[in-house]
Amino acid sequence: MRILHILDHGLPLQSGYTFRTRAILKSQQRRGWEVAAVTGPRNGARDLAQECVDGIDFYRTGPVPASLPVLGELREIHAFARRIDQVVAAFKPDVLHAHSPVLDALAGLRVAKGRKLPIVYEIRAFWEDAAVGNGTGTEGSLRYRATRALETWAVKRADAVAVICDGLRRDLVARGIDPAKLIVSPNGV
């Protein structure tokens, strides 16, 4: 089994996001699966197109020049999808595994459809709610509703969806997502 992980950011950056990702990839390697990861334009990679960190190959997407809101995100998705497609051509995965945020899922879904590959989407938090929690967003705002709608759209199109807790699972079921495509994968696995 060959799995390509689609990430917002990755090692050697250190965060809860990268530590959980590392744990998942290392666990898959112990099972004998081949894994690689591609990081998005927000990772901050400038010089390295590829690097190996802790025995994991990371393919980097270069930064996208700053732009107006929405247009900038669309440019990032397009650039990330191009890079994912390049890595898919070289790595030849059996499955894509996109990790939140939804921008990663949107880029991954585009490639999965074009390459006829299954895609798993892993949600660790609803980013619209996280923005409210950290004071950078407002519940019910246009951006909040748009992010939520994009998340729902992506989840409906993914072949399977992993969530970090039962609360996220219940929220997705309430949005009309088939419970059979959802799996809870908490921290510490």
C-alpha positions as CSV (number, residue, x, y, z in Angstrom):
1,M,0.0,0.0,0.0
2,R,1.3,3.4,-1.0
3,I,-0.2,6.5,0.7
4,L,0.4,10.1,-0.2
5,H,-0.5,12.5,2.6
6,I,-1.6,16.0,1.7
7,L,-0.7,18.4,4.5
8,D,-1.0,22.1,5.3
9,H,2.5,21.9,6.9
10,G,4.9,19.2,8.1
11,L,8.1,18.4,9.8
12,P,10.6,19.8,10.6
13,L,8.1,22.4,11.8
14,Q,6.8,21.5,15.2
15,S,3.2,21.7,16.2
16,G,0.4,19.4,17.4
17,Y,-0.6,19.1,13.7
18,T,2.9,17.9,12.7
19,F,3.3,15.5,15.7
20,R,-0.1,13.8,15.0
21,T,0.8,13.6,11.3
22,R,4.2,12.0,12.2
23,A,2.6,9.5,14.4
24,I,0.2,8.4,11.7
25,L,2.9,8.1,9.0
26,K,5.3,6.2,11.3
27,S,2.5,3.8,12.3
28,Q,1.7,3.2,8.6
29,Q,5.4,2.6,7.9
30,R,5.5,0.0,10.8
31,R,2.7,-1.8,9.0
32,G,5.0,-2.1,5.9
33,W,3.1,0.6,3.9
34,E,5.0,3.2,1.9
35,V,4.2,6.8,2.7
36,A,5.2,10.2,1.5
37,A,3.8,13.7,2.2
38,V,3.3,16.8,0.2
39,T,3.0,20.1,2.0
40,G,1.0,23.1,0.8
41,P,2.2,26.6,0.0
42,R,1.6,27.9,3.5
43,N,4.4,25.5,4.8
44,G,6.9,28.2,4.1
45,A,9.2,26.1,1.9
46,R,11.4,28.3,-0.2
47,D,14.4,26.3,-1.3
48,L,13.7,22.6,-0.9
49,A,11.5,20.8,-3.4
50,Q,11.9,17.5,-1.4
51,E,13.5,16.5,1.8
52,C,13.6,13.5,4.1
53,V,12.8,14.1,7.7
54,D,12.7,11.3,10.3
55,G,12.6,8.7,7.5
56,I,9.6,10.4,5.8
57,D,9.9,11.9,2.3
58,F,8.3,15.4,2.2
59,Y,7.6,17.1,-1.1
60,R,7.2,20.9,-0.8
61,T,5.0,23.3,-2.6
62,G,6.5,26.7,-3.1
63,P,4.8,29.8,-1.8
64,V,2.1,31.6,-3.7
65,P,2.4,35.4,-4.0
66,A,0.0,37.2,-1.7
67,S,-3.3,38.2,-3.2
68,L,-6.7,39.4,-2.3
69,P,-8.8,37.1,0.0
70,V,-10.6,34.3,-1.9
71,L,-8.5,34.9,-5.0
72,G,-5.4,34.1,-2.9
73,E,-7.0,30.9,-1.6
74,L,-8.0,29.8,-5.1
75,R,-4.4,30.4,-6.4
76,E,-3.1,28.3,-3.5
77,I,-5.5,25.5,-4.2
78,H,-4.5,25.5,-7.9
79,A,-0.7,25.6,-7.1
80,F,-1.1,22.9,-4.5
81,A,-3.1,20.6,-6.8
82,R,-0.4,21.0,-9.5
83,R,2.3,20.0,-7.0
84,I,0.2,17.1,-5.7
85,D,-0.3,15.9,-9.3
86,Q,3.5,16.0,-9.9
87,V,4.1,14.0,-6.7
88,V,1.4,11.5,-7.6
89,A,3.0,10.9,-11.0
90,A,6.4,10.2,-9.3
91,F,5.2,8.3,-6.1
92,K,2.3,6.4,-7.7
93,P,0.2,6.1,-4.5
94,D,-2.8,3.8,-4.1
95,V,-4.7,6.3,-2.0
96,L,-4.5,10.0,-1.1
97,H,-5.0,11.1,2.5
98,A,-5.8,14.8,2.8
99,H,-5.5,16.4,6.3
100,S,-7.5,19.5,7.2
101,P,-7.8,22.4,6.5
102,V,-10.4,22.1,3.7
103,L,-8.0,23.9,1.2
104,D,-5.9,20.7,1.3
105,A,-9.0,18.5,0.7
106,L,-10.1,20.7,-2.2
107,A,-6.6,20.4,-3.9
108,G,-6.5,16.7,-3.2
109,L,-10.0,16.0,-4.5
110,R,-9.1,17.7,-7.8
111,V,-6.2,15.4,-8.2
112,A,-8.0,12.3,-7.0
113,K,-10.8,12.8,-9.5
114,G,-8.4,13.4,-12.4
115,R,-6.2,10.4,-11.4
116,K,-9.1,8.2,-10.4
117,L,-7.7,7.6,-6.9
118,P,-9.6,7.2,-3.7
119,I,-9.2,9.9,-1.2
120,V,-9.5,10.0,2.6
121,Y,-10.1,13.3,4.3
122,E,-9.1,13.7,7.9
123,I,-10.6,16.5,9.9
124,R,-9.0,17.5,13.2
125,A,-11.0,20.7,13.7
126,F,-13.6,22.7,11.9
127,W,-11.4,25.7,10.9
128,E,-14.4,28.1,10.9
129,D,-15.0,27.3,14.6
130,A,-11.3,27.4,15.4
131,A,-11.2,31.0,13.9
132,V,-14.1,32.0,16.2
133,G,-12.2,30.4,19.2
134,N,-9.0,32.2,18.5
135,G,-10.7,35.5,17.8
136,T,-9.9,35.8,14.1
137,G,-13.5,35.0,12.9
138,T,-17.1,35.5,13.8
139,E,-19.7,32.8,14.0
140,G,-22.3,33.2,11.2
141,S,-20.1,35.6,9.2
142,L,-19.9,35.2,5.4
143,R,-16.4,33.7,5.8
144,Y,-17.6,31.3,8.5
145,R,-20.6,30.1,6.4
146,A,-18.4,29.8,3.2
147,T,-15.8,27.7,5.0
148,R,-18.5,25.5,6.5
149,A,-20.1,25.0,3.1
150,L,-16.8,24.1,1.5
151,E,-16.0,21.6,4.3
152,T,-19.4,20.0,3.8
153,W,-18.9,19.9,0.0
154,A,-15.5,18.3,0.4
155,V,-16.7,15.7,2.9
156,K,-19.5,14.6,0.6
157,R,-17.0,14.0,-2.2
158,A,-14.3,12.2,-0.2
159,D,-14.4,8.4,-0.3
160,A,-13.9,8.2,3.5
161,V,-13.6,10.8,6.3
162,A,-11.7,10.4,9.6
163,V,-12.5,12.8,12.4
164,I,-10.6,13.3,15.7
165,C,-13.7,13.0,18.0
166,D,-17.3,12.0,18.2
167,G,-18.4,15.7,18.3
168,L,-17.1,16.3,14.8
169,R,-18.7,13.0,13.7
170,R,-22.1,14.1,15.1
171,D,-21.8,17.5,13.4
172,L,-21.1,15.9,10.0
173,V,-24.0,13.5,10.4
174,A,-26.3,16.5,11.2
175,R,-25.1,18.0,7.9
176,G,-26.4,14.9,6.1
177,I,-23.1,13.0,5.7
178,D,-23.5,9.2,5.6
179,P,-22.3,7.8,8.9
180,A,-20.9,4.8,7.1
181,K,-18.2,6.9,5.5
182,L,-17.1,8.4,8.9
183,I,-14.5,7.0,11.3
184,V,-13.3,8.4,14.6
185,S,-9.6,8.4,15.0
186,P,-8.7,10.2,18.3
187,N,-5.3,11.4,19.4
188,G,-3.0,8.8,20.8
189,V,-3.6,6.2,18.1
